[in-house]
Amino acid sequence: MSAEQLDGAQVVDEARPMHRTMGQQSGRRSWAEPWKIKMVEPLRMIDRAGRDVALRDAGYNTFLLRSDDVYIDLLTDSGTNAMSDRQWAGMMLGDEAYAGSRNFYHLEAAVRKHYGYRHVVPTHQGRGAEHLISQALIKPGDIIPGNMYFTTTRLHQELAGGAFVDVIIDEAHDPASLHPFKGNIDLAKLEALFVDGGAAKVPYVCLAATVNMAGGQPVSMANVRDVRALCNRYGVRLYLDVTRLAENAWFIQEREEGYAGKSIAEITLEFCSHTDGAWVSSKKDHLVNIGGWLAMNHDDLFQKASNLVVVYEGLHTYGGMAGRDMEAVAIGIEEALDDAHMNARIGQVRYLGELLSDWHLPIVLPVGGHAIFLDARRFYPHVAQSCFPAQTLAAQLYLDSGIRAMERGVVSAGRDPQTGDHRYPKLELVRLTIPRRVYTQAHMDVVAEAVKAVYDQREGVRGLRMVYEPEYLRFFQARFEPIEG
Ligand code: P71
């Protein structure tokens, strides 16, 4: 660079492409996060040799890595969110009384106001609530229809003696289908389970919005309305997993006729009004590190659940949470339903997705609410599903860049409890999950380049062999070894 340039003279280099802002790249004005950063946590990247050792020690399972060995952590958006100054201030107002903590009443009021249910039972996190509703309502031999399985949800249903039946629309199983509401329930599949007395075996329909395993895909308002009407005709209850409902509401606002002028909070409340109750892992939408609850309108479920909670979680006014945690959830509910927050949240996920799809890297489309899902089958068409392509891809991504992702394929699907065989799901995915309010756009650029580098090195990659398999939720603790050439 010449002295003249350093003096600040305008230099236009014809050979160099003009830099463009994120908004300009898409022909629109840029958005920005509705917050500034007050406290930071250093990140560290260990070198390639260190990552090799760390991955081997972890049995090629990203759940078994030490977080200190991870550079950008996209394992999950669960409990990994940054709380606001208001939430931290609320933590200082924790009332740690064993019974009747004031923070419980704040939480109860927030749930009633924003989700509309009458009763609230707190739990330590989502699976605590899943345990309560499953034990309270499911009898051996029952069938629980739902819009795609979720690992912990289905396991609790099975442990209570029930069987989960997938009634999501077929498009959800196709990573390339551009259906705007891939989370929808197929009404014909659902009704087929209800007819000829079948409804008597269905304690409730289990609806999730958005659908995690399908790629964070939304359910339309029209669909929940239709499902409700069908359930009413057969006298079946409808319970909702509201873990990522705020994100679902954003997609309804964007895509469904008549909702562009409604707020995320209004859409959320209307969605819940079609259901009898809900459970939640507050560790996602609600911007906290721990917490959950079960809420309902029917008194009979409330009575059962508030009795069971004292056995498994804690008293019915804390359910396994500290008072301060309940306060953070109560405040987090309000922040989660703020339109500016949700625009930035989904905007960041979409930014990463648009980079990858512009580069023709195989991801699930449309991009969902909480994560980008890489299609491992199209990364490694030469690796059989029995050799765990998605597990392999997550391992390769860590090796290349220190980025931690999560397998969502055959390892997550587990074994059929009847036959004992692997369940081979149609979707063999790796999830790059974006925590809320934690990483910047520059981190997203680094991630995109890492995914491209792994794609460019895809040939010659072989799969893995499972060498240890625990009985429950095997993906958390299973260990693998590389298949050698
Ligand atoms: C996620 C998680 C956490 C997780 C759970 C199991 C395997 C791997 C990671 C948790 C959810 C969820 C939905 C829709 C209930 C739970 C359980 N998701 N419903 O995506 O996504 O909540 O973790 O608080 O117990 O990483 P819990």
Boltz pocket constraint, residues with backbone or C-beta under 6 A from the ligand:
constraints:
  - pocket:
      binder: B
      contacts: [[A, 75], [A, 76], [A, 77], [A, 78], [A, 125], [A, 126], [A, 127], [A, 128], [A, 150], [A, 151], [A, 152], [A, 153], [A, 208], [A, 210], [A, 212], [A, 241], [A, 243], [A, 244], [A, 280], [A, 281], [A, 282], [A, 283], [A, 291], [A, 292]]
      max_distance: 6.0
